Amino acid sequence: MMGAADPARSGWLRTRLPMSLRLLLLASLAVPLGFLLGSAWHDHRRLHAEAHADLTRLSAIAREHALKVVETNALVLDHMADRIRGLSWDEVEARGQDIHRWLRGLDDGLAQISSLHLARPDGRVAALSIAWPTPPLLIADRAYFRRLREGEQSLVFGEPMLARLTGIVTFAIARRREGADGQFDGVLLGSVLPGYFQAQWHAMDPEGQASFALLRTDGQVLASHPSAGNGLFDPPEPGSVPEAVRHPSNTGPAIERFGERREWLTAFRQVGEYPLVVSVTLSLDQIRAQWLTNTTWTATFCLAVALALGFTTWLAIRRWRSEQAVLHRLSQSRDELSAEILRREAAEAGLLQSQRLESLGRLTGGVAHDFNNLLTAILGTVHLLERHLGGADERTRKYLGLARDAVQRGARLNASLLAFARQQRLHAASLDANELVRGFAPLIQRALGESATLVVEADPDLPPCRADAAQLEAALLNLAINARDAMPRGGTMTLSTRTAWLGAERLAGNTDAKPGLHVAIALRDTGTGMPPEVQERAFEPFFTTKPLGKGTGLGLSQVFGFIRQLGGHVAIGSAPGEGTTVTLFLPAAAEAPAQEPGPSSVMPERLRTVARATVLVVEDDERVREVTAETLRDAGFRVIAVPDAPEALALLQGREAFDLLFSDIVMPGGMTGIELAQEAGHLRPLLPVLLATGYAGLAEGPAEHGFEVLAKPYDQAALVRRIAELVTERQRVA
């Protein structure tokens, strides 16, 4: 016994079909029909374009072939004229057998010629290439003979006719012979085979798609393919000669349509400057028949596709209706399960994020505190020296100022670590972004490595902005590291500053920033870029595309939080393969940047050495280069300091005398200190070399490259002592 119908199921069955199924049903008809119409239109254009191209190509080839045949025959007639020049017709007949053999040799070498004739002024043939003795032939009744006798100077082309001796259809190419007085003195002619043209045309179009003809400009057909039968010899009807034949164009084929019941596509080309025209004809009925055949096959295919799509759509509709009832019963359970899964995932993600942040914060905070203790001790020592050396000279105060700057720079970097650990508040103040960028650029270049190039573009009219200098430097360093990782094979990172006005539309969704004037600091790299889905999540905490263990995903989120806390804005633009640009918008400050206290001048113990020599110092860090140079000068050396290896190499290639080269190993400019030392060894073999580096892996000794290396930081007294020893040894050897 059949039970009552399920109300839920019957309700789903009455539900209207979704838009996707309705579109699929419509597409099952529209897509095949659209494809059929588009394919038919495209095939129609293609077939006509191919017909025009074939017609142009075939007519050009046929014209060149006909021109070659005519010019060959003209050359043969010239040879015949040269052979009998100066001979009277009686003399020609007296030498008839020799002239016959000579004509026979010319005839045998040319496949397009049936026979060669020499005719007297009265029309009697005096010599013939195909017969000896010469049979009694008279050509005075030929139209071409009459035209030449009446004064025609150029080549004349006769009508096709059956040859009297061979019974083969030929047409004549004849030329007038003149005597010494310029009067008509006979005719030189060659009988040309139309079949020679027909064979060439058949080779050009073996499938017989086109029709070929060689015509005179008066419409007389000299040769045709396929053969027109006896109609080949019929004179043209008055008014039936096309304009393109009567007045052929020398600039290209004239394509015309003509015919009564059928349409043809014909191209006419004049054969050189001769009164000949080559015509090539294609039937438009053949093109239409091919188009109808192609369209029929396409329509059959489209019908099959439409039936298949319709049947598939019908199956999809049946399946959809059967699934709706099941989906309705499972929807509530699915929603509850999905909500529970989302709650669990959110809880686990939050816990994991909290644990990672707490662990990193503890580690970073502990290291930062220990580092702060060391900086405090150093800074206290500087203060004590300033107190005890209060009356010191300007040089002493300068040296102590350099030490203070180094300690303050370390303090700013340490503040970045404490801010990341959430153990230090921001200290926003008015600052010059250009000055900060220029001062921080060397550290960014070191973070990028030697394979990447840093370009700084600063706006000279930049107003001051409000920011925490230490946190801003940390943000720039984070972005530089991301840029370096995005350029595994090297590239260029551009760090630029400019003024920007942000309106309310630009700041939509950013409640921390206010519309107005901002200072924009942009970092643009030439790396791999990011797809849209990664770009949307770039600022999410712990989101990273780097391999496991290669990144925490906190860099961009830390930058985002720092800028938003300052009341600024962050924008990112990227595309795969086009690099990434991150722009930090900082609020403009109304007040000028505060002036930092000038460095105090305290002088360390003066170092002396007995060695008096010239030392070439190569160091890219300006502060280290200046301190080292002053230390060596204070010890009595003459010092020339340069910032990079290329400049040092230029000095070594000059005439300046040096007693020692002291160089850092890792430097910009494309050449390391080791490479500079090797080049110096080639230029000046006896020059001592001393290298220095702050990288532990490069300070393990001269085992590989053969040069002595000092590890940074090095003791100034030890540096002076070692340089003095090396110079003394060199002077002793010299």
C-alpha positions as CSV (number, residue, x, y, z in Angstrom):
1,M,0.0,0.0,0.0
2,M,1.5,3.4,-1.0
3,G,2.0,5.8,1.8
4,A,1.3,9.5,1.9
5,A,3.7,11.8,0.0
6,D,6.4,13.5,1.9
7,P,5.4,17.2,2.2
8,A,9.1,18.4,2.2
9,R,9.9,16.3,-0.8
10,S,6.9,17.5,-2.8
11,G,7.8,21.1,-1.9
12,W,11.3,20.7,-3.3
13,L,9.9,19.1,-6.5
14,R,7.7,22.1,-7.0
15,T,10.7,24.4,-6.6
16,R,11.6,26.4,-9.7
17,L,14.7,25.2,-11.6
18,P,17.9,27.1,-10.7
19,M,19.3,29.7,-13.1
20,S,22.3,27.4,-13.9
21,L,20.1,24.6,-15.2
22,R,17.9,27.1,-17.1
23,L,21.0,28.6,-18.6
24,L,22.3,25.2,-19.5
25,L,19.0,24.3,-21.2
26,L,19.2,27.5,-23.2
27,A,22.9,27.0,-24.0
28,S,22.2,23.5,-25.3
29,L,20.4,25.2,-28.2
30,A,22.1,28.6,-28.4
31,V,25.7,27.4,-28.3
32,P,25.5,25.0,-31.3
33,L,23.4,27.5,-33.2
34,G,25.9,30.3,-32.5
35,F,28.8,28.0,-33.4
36,L,27.1,27.1,-36.7
37,L,26.4,30.7,-37.7
38,G,29.9,31.8,-36.7
39,S,31.6,28.9,-38.4
40,A,29.5,29.4,-41.6
41,W,30.4,33.1,-41.7
42,H,34.1,32.5,-41.0
43,D,34.2,29.7,-43.6
44,H,32.5,31.9,-46.2
45,R,35.1,34.7,-45.7
46,R,37.9,32.2,-45.6
47,L,36.9,30.5,-48.9
48,H,36.6,33.8,-50.7
49,A,39.9,35.0,-49.3
50,E,41.6,31.8,-50.4
51,A,40.0,32.1,-53.9
52,H,41.3,35.7,-54.3
53,A,44.8,34.6,-53.1
54,D,44.9,31.6,-55.4
55,L,43.7,33.7,-58.3
56,T,46.4,36.3,-57.7
57,R,49.1,33.7,-57.3
58,L,48.1,31.6,-60.3
59,S,47.7,34.6,-62.6
60,A,51.1,35.9,-61.6
61,I,52.8,32.6,-62.3
62,A,51.0,32.2,-65.6
63,R,52.0,35.7,-66.7
64,E,55.6,35.0,-65.9
65,H,55.5,31.8,-67.8
66,A,53.9,33.4,-70.8
67,L,56.3,36.3,-70.8
68,K,59.3,33.8,-70.7
69,V,57.9,31.9,-73.7
70,V,57.3,35.1,-75.7
71,E,60.7,36.5,-74.9
72,T,62.3,33.2,-75.8
73,N,60.6,33.2,-79.1
74,A,61.6,36.8,-79.7
75,L,65.2,35.9,-79.0
76,V,64.9,33.0,-81.5
77,L,63.6,35.3,-84.2
78,D,66.5,37.7,-83.4
79,H,68.9,34.8,-84.0
80,M,67.2,33.9,-87.3
81,A,67.5,37.5,-88.4
82,D,71.2,37.6,-87.5
83,R,71.7,34.3,-89.4
84,I,70.4,35.6,-92.7
85,R,71.4,39.3,-92.3
86,G,73.0,40.5,-95.5
87,L,71.8,37.6,-97.6
88,S,69.3,37.9,-100.4
89,W,66.5,35.4,-100.6
90,D,68.2,33.8,-103.6
91,E,71.3,33.3,-101.4
92,V,69.1,32.0,-98.6
93,E,67.6,29.4,-100.9
94,A,71.0,28.6,-102.3
95,R,72.1,27.8,-98.7
96,G,68.8,26.2,-98.0
97,Q,70.1,22.8,-96.6
98,D,72.6,24.5,-94.2
99,I,69.9,27.0,-93.0
100,H,67.4,24.2,-92.6
101,R,69.8,22.2,-90.4
102,W,70.5,25.4,-88.4
103,L,66.8,26.1,-88.0
104,R,66.2,22.4,-87.0
105,G,68.8,22.8,-84.2
106,L,67.0,25.8,-82.9
107,D,63.6,24.0,-83.2
108,D,64.8,20.9,-81.4
109,G,66.1,22.9,-78.4
110,L,62.7,24.5,-77.6
111,A,59.7,22.4,-76.6
112,Q,57.2,25.3,-77.1
113,I,58.0,25.7,-80.8
114,S,56.5,23.5,-83.5
115,S,58.4,24.9,-86.5
116,L,60.4,27.9,-87.7
117,H,59.8,29.7,-91.0
118,L,61.7,32.1,-93.2
119,A,59.2,33.7,-95.7
120,R,59.9,35.8,-98.8
121,P,58.1,39.2,-99.3
122,D,55.6,37.5,-101.5
123,G,54.7,35.0,-98.8
124,R,56.5,32.0,-100.2
125,V,58.3,30.0,-97.5
126,A,62.0,30.0,-98.3
127,A,63.3,27.8,-95.4
128,L,61.5,25.5,-92.9
129,S,62.9,23.8,-89.8
130,I,60.7,20.6,-90.1
131,A,61.2,19.7,-93.8
132,W,63.8,19.6,-96.5
133,P,63.6,20.3,-99.3
134,T,61.2,23.1,-98.4
135,P,57.7,22.3,-99.6
136,P,55.8,24.9,-101.6
137,L,54.0,26.8,-98.9
138,L,52.4,30.2,-99.2
139,I,51.5,32.3,-96.1
140,A,50.6,35.6,-97.8
141,D,47.0,35.0,-96.8
142,R,47.7,35.0,-93.1
143,A,46.5,38.0,-91.2
144,Y,49.8,38.4,-89.3
145,F,51.7,38.4,-92.7
146,R,49.4,41.2,-94.0
147,R,50.0,43.3,-90.8
148,L,53.7,43.0,-91.0
149,R,53.7,43.8,-94.7
150,E,51.6,46.9,-94.0
151,G,54.2,48.2,-91.6
152,E,53.8,46.6,-88.1
153,Q,57.2,46.8,-86.4
154,S,56.6,44.8,-83.2
155,L,55.9,41.1,-82.7
156,V,52.7,39.9,-84.2
157,F,50.7,37.0,-82.8
158,G,48.7,35.0,-85.3
159,E,45.4,33.1,-84.8
160,P,45.5,29.5,-83.8
161,M,45.1,27.1,-86.7
162,L,46.0,23.6,-87.9
163,A,49.5,23.4,-89.3
164,R,49.4,22.2,-93.0
165,L,52.3,19.7,-92.6
166,T,51.8,18.4,-89.1
167,G,48.1,18.8,-88.5
168,I,48.8,20.3,-85.0
169,V,47.1,23.4,-83.7
170,T,49.7,26.2,-83.4
171,F,49.7,30.0,-83.5
172,A,52.5,32.1,-85.0
173,I,54.8,34.6,-83.4
174,A,56.2,36.6,-86.4
175,R,58.5,39.5,-86.9
176,R,59.1,41.8,-90.0
177,R,62.3,41.6,-92.0
178,E,63.5,44.8,-93.6
179,G,66.0,45.4,-96.3
180,A,68.9,47.9,-96.3
181,D,66.4,50.6,-97.6
182,G,64.0,49.9,-94.7
183,Q,61.4,48.4,-96.9
184,F,59.5,45.2,-96.1
185,D,61.7,42.2,-97.0
186,G,59.9,39.1,-95.7
187,V,58.8,37.5,-92.4
188,L,60.5,35.5,-89.7
189,L,58.1,33.4,-87.7
190,G,57.8,30.5,-85.2
191,S,54.8,28.3,-84.7
192,V,54.1,28.0,-81.0
193,L,52.2,25.0,-79.5
194,P,49.2,26.0,-77.3
195,G,49.7,22.5,-75.7
196,Y,52.9,23.8,-74.1
197,F,50.9,26.4,-72.2
198,Q,48.2,23.8,-71.3
199,A,50.8,21.4,-69.8
200,Q,52.2,24.2,-67.6
201,W,48.7,25.3,-66.5
202,H,47.8,21.7,-65.7
203,A,50.9,21.4,-63.6
204,M,50.0,24.6,-61.7
205,D,46.4,23.4,-61.1
206,P,46.3,19.6,-61.3
207,E,42.9,19.4,-59.6
208,G,41.3,21.5,-62.4
209,Q,39.8,24.2,-60.1
210,A,40.8,27.1,-62.4
211,S,40.5,27.9,-66.1
212,F,43.4,29.5,-68.0
213,A,43.6,31.3,-71.3
214,L,46.1,33.3,-73.3
215,L,44.4,36.0,-75.3
216,R,45.3,38.8,-77.6
217,T,44.0,42.2,-76.5
218,D,41.4,42.0,-79.3
219,G,39.9,39.0,-77.5
220,Q,41.3,36.3,-79.8
221,V,42.1,33.2,-77.7
222,L,45.5,31.7,-78.5
223,A,45.5,28.9,-75.9
224,S,43.1,27.7,-73.1
225,H,42.9,25.1,-70.4
226,P,40.7,23.1,-70.1
227,S,40.5,23.1,-74.0
228,A,37.5,24.9,-75.5
229,G,37.4,22.6,-78.5
230,N,36.6,24.1,-81.9
231,G,35.6,27.3,-80.2
232,L,39.3,28.0,-79.9
233,F,39.4,29.2,-83.5
234,D,36.2,31.2,-83.4
235,P,36.7,35.0,-83.6
236,P,35.3,36.9,-80.6
237,E,31.9,38.4,-80.9
238,P,31.6,42.1,-81.2
239,G,31.2,43.7,-77.8
240,S,32.0,40.5,-75.9
241,V,35.6,41.4,-75.2
242,P,36.0,42.4,-71.5
243,E,37.4,45.9,-70.8
244,A,40.2,44.2,-68.7
245,V,41.4,42.4,-71.9
246,R,41.1,45.4,-74.3
247,H,42.9,47.7,-71.8
248,P,45.0,45.5,-69.5
249,S,46.4,47.0,-66.3
250,N,50.2,46.8,-65.6
251,T,49.7,47.4,-61.9
252,G,48.1,44.1,-61.0
253,P,45.3,41.7,-61.7
254,A,41.8,43.1,-62.5
255,I,39.3,40.9,-60.7
256,E,35.9,40.9,-62.3
257,R,32.6,39.0,-62.0
258,F,30.8,38.2,-65.2
259,G,28.5,35.7,-66.7
260,E,24.7,35.3,-67.2
261,R,23.6,32.3,-65.1
262,R,26.9,31.6,-63.4
263,E,29.4,33.9,-61.7
264,W,33.1,33.8,-62.2
265,L,36.0,35.4,-60.6
266,T,38.7,36.2,-63.2
267,A,42.1,37.9,-63.0
268,F,43.7,39.4,-66.1
269,R,47.4,40.2,-66.4
270,Q,49.2,41.7,-69.4
271,V,52.2,39.8,-70.6
272,G,55.0,42.4,-70.5
273,E,54.5,45.1,-73.0
274,Y,53.1,42.7,-75.6
275,P,49.4,42.8,-76.8
276,L,48.8,39.6,-74.8
277,V,46.7,38.9,-71.7
278,V,46.8,35.9,-69.4
279,S,43.4,35.2,-67.7
280,V,42.8,32.8,-64.8
281,T,39.2,32.1,-63.8
282,L,37.6,30.5,-60.8
283,S,33.9,29.5,-60.6
284,L,32.1,31.1,-57.7
285,D,29.7,28.2,-58.0
286,Q,32.5,25.9,-56.9
287,I,33.2,28.1,-53.9
288,R,29.6,28.1,-52.9
289,A,29.4,24.3,-53.3
290,Q,32.4,23.9,-51.1
291,W,30.9,26.3,-48.6
292,L,27.6,24.4,-48.6
293,T,29.4,21.1,-48.1
294,N,31.5,22.5,-45.1
295,T,28.4,24.1,-43.6
296,T,26.4,20.8,-43.9
297,W,29.1,18.9,-42.0
298,T,29.2,21.7,-39.4
299,A,25.4,21.7,-39.1
300,T,25.5,17.9,-38.6
301,F,28.1,18.2,-35.9
302,C,26.2,21.1,-34.2
303,L,23.0,19.0,-34.3
304,A,24.8,16.1,-32.6
305,V,26.2,18.5,-30.0
306,A,22.8,20.1,-29.4
307,L,21.2,16.6,-28.8
308,A,24.0,15.6,-26.5
309,L,23.8,18.8,-24.5
310,G,20.0,18.6,-24.3
311,F,20.1,15.0,-23.1
312,T,22.8,15.9,-20.5
313,T,20.7,18.9,-19.4
314,W,17.6,16.6,-19.0
315,L,19.7,14.2,-16.9
316,A,21.0,17.1,-14.8
317,I,17.5,18.3,-14.1
318,R,16.3,14.9,-13.0
319,R,19.3,14.5,-10.8
320,W,18.8,18.0,-9.3
321,R,15.2,17.2,-8.4
322,S,16.1,14.0,-6.7
323,E,18.9,15.6,-4.7
324,Q,16.9,18.5,-3.4
325,A,14.9,16.4,-1.0
326,V,18.1,14.8,0.4
327,L,19.8,18.2,0.7
328,H,16.9,19.7,2.5
329,R,17.0,17.0,5.2
330,L,20.7,17.3,5.6
331,S,21.0,21.1,5.5
332,Q,20.4,21.7,9.3
333,S,22.8,18.9,10.3
334,R,25.4,20.3,7.8
335,D,25.0,23.9,9.2
336,E,25.4,22.7,12.7
337,L,28.5,20.6,11.9
338,S,30.1,23.5,9.9
339,A,29.5,25.9,12.7
340,E,31.1,23.6,15.2
341,I,34.1,23.0,12.9
342,L,34.6,26.7,12.4
343,R,34.5,27.3,16.2
344,R,37.1,24.6,16.8
345,E,39.3,25.8,14.0
346,A,39.1,29.4,15.2
347,A,39.9,28.3,18.8
348,E,42.9,26.2,17.7
349,A,44.2,29.0,15.4
350,G,43.8,31.6,18.1
351,L,45.6,29.4,20.6
352,L,48.4,28.6,18.2
353,Q,48.8,32.2,17.3
354,S,48.9,33.2,20.9
355,Q,51.5,30.6,21.8
356,R,53.7,31.5,18.9
357,L,53.5,35.2,19.7
358,E,54.1,34.6,23.4
359,S,57.2,32.4,22.7
360,L,58.6,34.8,20.2
361,G,57.9,37.7,22.5
362,R,59.7,36.1,25.5
363,L,62.7,35.2,23.5
364,T,62.9,38.6,21.8
365,G,62.3,40.4,25.0
366,G,65.0,38.5,26.9
367,V,67.6,39.2,24.2
368,A,66.6,42.8,24.0
369,H,66.9,43.4,27.7
370,D,70.4,41.8,27.8
371,F,71.4,43.9,24.8
372,N,70.0,47.0,26.5
373,N,72.2,46.3,29.5
374,L,75.3,46.2,27.3
375,L,74.3,49.4,25.5
376,T,73.7,51.1,28.9
377,A,77.2,50.2,30.0
378,I,78.7,51.5,26.8
379,L,76.7,54.7,26.9
380,G,77.7,55.2,30.6
381,T,81.3,54.8,29.7
382,V,80.9,57.5,27.0
383,H,79.3,59.8,29.5
384,L,82.2,59.3,32.0
385,L,84.7,60.1,29.3
386,E,82.9,63.2,28.5
387,R,83.0,64.3,32.1
388,H,86.6,63.6,32.6
389,L,87.6,65.1,29.3
390,G,85.4,68.1,29.4
391,G,88.1,70.4,28.1
392,A,89.1,68.1,25.3
393,D,89.8,69.5,21.8
394,E,87.4,69.2,18.8
395,R,88.9,65.9,17.5
396,T,88.3,64.2,20.9
397,R,84.7,65.4,21.0
398,K,84.2,64.2,17.4
399,Y,85.4,60.7,18.3
400,L,83.2,60.5,21.3
401,G,80.3,61.7,19.2
402,L,80.9,58.9,16.7
403,A,80.7,56.4,19.6
404,R,77.5,58.0,20.9
405,D,75.9,57.8,17.4
406,A,76.8,54.1,17.2
407,V,75.3,53.4,20.7
408,Q,72.1,55.4,19.8
409,R,71.7,53.5,16.6
410,G,72.0,50.2,18.5
411,A,69.4,51.5,21.0
412,R,67.0,52.3,18.2
413,L,67.4,48.8,16.8
414,N,66.9,47.4,20.2
415,A,63.7,49.4,20.6
416,S,62.4,47.6,17.5
417,L,62.9,44.3,19.2
418,L,61.1,45.4,22.4
419,A,58.2,46.8,20.3
420,F,57.8,43.5,18.6
421,A,57.8,41.8,22.0
422,R,55.0,44.2,23.1
423,Q,57.3,45.5,25.9
424,Q,57.8,49.1,24.7
425,R,55.5,51.9,23.8
426,L,55.8,53.9,20.6
427,H,57.6,57.2,20.8
428,A,56.1,59.2,17.9
429,A,57.9,62.4,17.1
430,S,58.4,64.7,14.2
431,L,61.2,63.5,11.9
432,D,62.7,63.9,8.5
433,A,61.8,60.8,6.5
434,N,64.5,61.6,3.9
435,E,67.2,61.8,6.5
436,L,66.0,58.5,8.1
437,V,65.9,56.7,4.7
438,R,69.4,57.9,3.7
439,G,70.9,57.0,7.0
440,F,69.2,53.5,7.0
441,A,70.0,52.7,3.4
442,P,73.4,51.0,4.0
443,L,71.7,48.6,6.5
444,I,69.0,47.8,4.0
445,Q,71.6,47.2,1.3
446,R,73.3,44.7,3.6
447,A,70.0,43.0,4.2
448,L,69.3,42.7,0.5
449,G,72.7,41.1,-0.1
450,E,75.1,41.6,-3.0
451,S,72.8,40.2,-5.7
452,A,70.2,43.0,-5.2
453,T,70.7,46.7,-5.9
454,L,69.1,49.5,-3.7
455,V,68.0,52.7,-5.4
456,V,67.0,55.7,-3.2
457,E,64.7,58.4,-4.7
458,A,64.0,61.1,-2.2
459,D,61.6,64.1,-2.7
460,P,63.6,67.2,-1.8
461,D,60.4,69.1,-0.8
462,L,59.2,66.4,1.7
463,P,57.5,67.8,4.8
464,P,58.3,66.3,8.2
465,C,56.1,63.4,9.4
466,R,55.2,61.8,12.8
467,A,56.6,58.4,13.5
468,D,58.7,56.3,15.8
469,A,62.1,56.3,14.1
470,A,63.2,52.9,15.5
471,Q,59.9,51.2,14.6
472,L,59.9,52.8,11.1
473,E,63.5,51.5,10.5
474,A,62.3,48.0,11.7
475,A,59.4,48.2,9.3
476,L,61.6,49.2,6.4
477,L,64.0,46.3,7.2
478,N,61.1,43.9,7.3
479,L,59.9,45.0,3.9
480,A,63.5,44.9,2.5
481,I,63.9,41.3,3.7
482,N,60.6,40.3,2.1
483,A,61.8,42.0,-1.2
484,R,65.1,40.1,-1.0
485,D,63.2,36.8,-0.6
486,A,61.0,37.7,-3.6
487,M,64.1,38.2,-5.7
488,P,66.0,34.9,-5.4
489,R,68.1,35.7,-8.5
490,G,68.7,39.4,-7.6
491,G,67.0,42.5,-8.9
492,T,66.4,46.1,-7.9
493,M,64.6,47.6,-4.9
494,T,63.6,51.2,-5.1
495,L,63.1,53.1,-1.9
496,S,61.3,56.4,-2.5
497,T,59.6,59.2,-0.6
498,R,56.9,61.6,-1.7
499,T,54.0,63.7,-0.5
500,A,50.5,62.3,-0.8
501,W,47.0,63.5,0.0
502,L,44.7,60.8,1.2
503,G,40.9,61.4,1.0
504,A,38.1,59.7,2.9
505,E,37.5,57.3,-0.1
506,R,41.1,56.1,0.0
507,L,40.9,55.6,3.8
508,A,37.6,53.6,3.7
509,G,37.8,50.9,6.4
510,N,40.8,52.5,8.2
511,T,39.3,54.1,11.3
512,D,42.7,55.0,12.7
513,A,43.8,57.4,9.9
514,K,42.3,60.8,9.1
515,P,42.1,62.4,5.7
516,G,44.8,64.9,4.9
517,L,48.5,65.4,4.1
518,H,50.7,62.3,4.4
519,V,54.3,61.4,3.8
520,A,54.6,58.3,1.6
521,I,57.5,55.9,1.8
522,A,57.3,53.3,-0.9
523,L,59.4,50.2,-1.4
524,R,59.2,48.7,-4.9
525,D,61.0,45.4,-5.9
526,T,61.3,43.6,-9.2
527,G,60.5,40.2,-7.7
528,T,58.1,37.4,-8.4
529,G,55.0,39.4,-7.2
530,M,51.8,38.0,-5.6
531,P,48.6,36.7,-7.0
532,P,45.4,38.4,-5.9
533,E,44.4,35.8,-3.3
534,V,47.8,36.1,-1.6
535,Q,47.7,39.9,-1.8
536,E,44.4,40.0,0.0
537,R,45.8,38.1,3.0
538,A,49.3,39.6,3.0
539,F,48.8,41.6,6.2
540,E,47.1,38.7,8.1
541,P,49.2,37.6,11.2
542,F,51.1,34.4,10.6
543,F,50.1,34.2,7.0
544,T,53.1,33.4,4.8
545,T,53.8,31.8,1.5
546,K,57.4,30.9,2.5
547,P,58.3,27.2,3.1
548,L,57.9,25.8,6.6
549,G,60.6,27.3,8.9
550,K,61.5,30.1,6.4
551,G,59.2,32.7,7.8
552,T,56.8,33.5,10.6
553,G,54.3,35.6,8.7
554,L,54.7,38.4,11.3
555,G,56.7,40.9,9.2
556,L,53.9,42.5,7.2
557,S,51.4,42.3,10.1
558,Q,53.9,44.1,12.4
559,V,54.3,46.8,9.8
560,F,50.6,47.0,9.4
561,G,50.0,47.4,13.1
562,F,52.8,49.9,13.6
563,I,51.6,52.2,10.8
564,R,47.9,52.0,11.9
565,Q,48.9,52.7,15.5
566,L,50.6,55.9,14.3
567,G,47.4,56.9,12.5
568,G,48.8,56.1,9.1
569,H,47.8,53.9,6.2
570,V,49.4,51.0,4.3
571,A,48.8,50.1,0.7
572,I,50.2,47.1,-1.3
573,G,50.1,46.6,-5.1
574,S,51.4,43.5,-6.8
575,A,50.9,41.2,-9.8
576,P,52.6,37.9,-10.6
577,G,55.9,38.5,-12.4
578,E,55.7,42.3,-12.1
579,G,57.1,42.8,-8.6
580,T,55.5,44.3,-5.4
581,T,55.1,47.8,-4.1
582,V,54.4,48.5,-0.4
583,T,53.6,52.1,0.5
584,L,53.6,53.5,4.0
585,F,51.6,56.6,4.5
586,L,52.7,58.5,7.6
587,P,50.8,61.6,9.0
588,A,52.5,64.9,8.2
589,A,53.8,66.7,11.2
590,A,53.1,70.4,11.8
591,E,56.4,71.0,13.8
592,A,59.9,70.7,12.5
593,P,62.1,67.7,13.5
594,A,63.8,68.1,16.8
595,Q,67.6,68.7,16.6
596,E,69.7,66.0,18.2
597,P,72.5,67.1,20.5
598,G,75.8,67.6,18.8
599,P,78.4,65.0,19.4
600,S,81.0,65.7,22.1
601,S,84.6,65.4,21.2
602,V,86.7,63.1,23.3
603,M,90.0,61.7,22.1
604,P,91.2,58.1,22.8
605,E,94.8,57.4,23.6
606,R,97.1,58.5,20.8
607,L,98.8,55.6,19.1
608,R,102.3,55.9,17.6
609,T,104.4,53.8,15.2
610,V,107.9,54.1,13.9
611,A,106.7,53.1,10.3
612,R,106.1,56.1,8.0
613,A,104.2,54.9,5.0
614,T,101.1,55.4,2.8
615,V,98.1,53.2,3.5
616,L,95.2,52.7,1.1
617,V,92.0,52.1,3.2
618,V,88.9,50.6,1.5
619,E,85.7,50.6,3.6
620,D,82.1,51.2,2.5
621,D,80.8,52.2,6.0
622,E,81.5,55.9,6.3
623,R,81.8,55.9,10.1
624,V,84.2,52.9,10.2
625,R,86.2,54.4,7.3
626,E,86.6,57.7,9.0
627,V,87.5,56.2,12.4
628,T,90.1,53.9,10.8
629,A,91.6,56.6,8.7
630,E,91.9,59.0,11.7
631,T,93.4,56.3,13.8
632,L,96.1,55.5,11.2
633,R,96.8,59.2,10.6
634,D,97.1,59.7,14.4
635,A,99.7,56.9,14.4
636,G,101.8,58.7,11.8
637,F,100.7,57.1,8.6
638,R,99.7,58.9,5.4
639,V,96.1,57.6,4.6
640,I,94.0,57.6,1.4
641,A,90.5,56.3,2.1
642,V,88.0,55.3,-0.5
643,P,84.5,53.7,-0.2
644,D,84.6,50.9,-2.7
645,A,86.9,48.5,-4.6
646,P,86.5,50.1,-8.1
647,E,87.8,53.4,-6.9
648,A,90.7,51.7,-5.0
649,L,91.5,49.7,-8.2
650,A,91.7,53.0,-10.2
651,L,94.2,54.4,-7.7
652,L,96.3,51.2,-7.8
653,Q,96.4,51.5,-11.6
654,G,97.7,55.0,-11.3
655,R,101.1,56.4,-10.2
656,E,100.4,56.9,-6.5
657,A,102.8,54.9,-4.3
658,F,101.2,52.8,-1.6
659,D,103.0,50.7,1.1
660,L,99.9,48.7,2.2
661,L,96.3,47.9,1.2
662,F,93.8,47.6,4.1
663,S,90.3,46.6,2.8
664,D,86.9,45.3,4.0
665,I,85.8,42.1,2.4
666,V,82.1,42.5,1.8
667,M,81.4,45.8,-0.1
668,P,79.0,47.1,-2.8
669,G,80.1,47.8,-6.3
670,G,80.4,44.3,-7.7
671,M,83.9,43.5,-6.3
672,T,84.8,42.1,-2.9
673,G,87.9,42.8,-0.9
674,I,89.3,39.4,-1.8
675,E,88.9,40.2,-5.5
676,L,90.5,43.6,-5.0
677,A,93.4,42.1,-3.2
678,Q,93.9,39.6,-6.0
679,E,93.9,42.4,-8.6
680,A,96.3,44.4,-6.5
681,G,98.6,41.4,-6.5
682,H,98.7,41.4,-10.3
683,L,99.2,45.2,-10.4
684,R,101.7,45.5,-7.5
685,P,103.1,42.1,-6.6
686,L,105.1,43.3,-3.5
687,L,102.2,45.3,-2.0
688,P,101.2,43.9,1.5
689,V,97.4,43.3,1.9
690,L,95.4,43.2,5.2
691,L,91.7,42.4,5.1
692,A,88.9,42.8,7.6
693,T,85.4,41.5,8.0
694,G,82.5,41.3,10.4
695,Y,81.4,37.9,9.1
696,A,82.7,35.0,11.1
697,G,82.8,32.7,8.2
698,L,85.1,35.0,6.3
699,A,87.5,35.6,9.2
700,E,88.8,32.1,9.6
701,G,92.3,32.8,8.0
702,P,94.1,32.9,4.7
703,A,93.8,29.2,4.0
704,E,91.7,29.6,0.9
705,H,92.6,33.0,-0.6
706,G,96.0,33.5,1.0
707,F,95.4,36.9,2.6
708,E,95.5,37.8,6.3
709,V,92.1,38.7,7.8
710,L,91.2,40.7,10.9
711,A,87.8,40.0,12.5
712,K,85.6,43.0,13.4
713,P,85.4,44.6,15.8
714,Y,89.2,44.8,16.0
715,D,91.4,46.7,18.5
716,Q,92.7,49.9,17.1
717,A,96.1,49.5,18.7
718,A,96.4,46.0,17.3
719,L,95.5,47.2,13.9
720,V,98.2,49.9,14.0
721,R,100.8,47.5,15.3
722,R,100.0,44.9,12.6
723,I,100.1,47.5,9.8
724,A,103.4,48.7,11.1
725,E,104.8,45.2,11.1
726,L,103.7,44.5,7.5
727,V,105.1,47.8,6.2
728,T,108.4,47.2,8.0
729,E,108.7,43.8,6.5
730,R,107.9,45.2,3.1
731,Q,110.5,47.9,3.5
732,R,113.1,45.3,4.6
733,V,112.4,43.2,1.5
734,A,112.5,46.1,-0.8
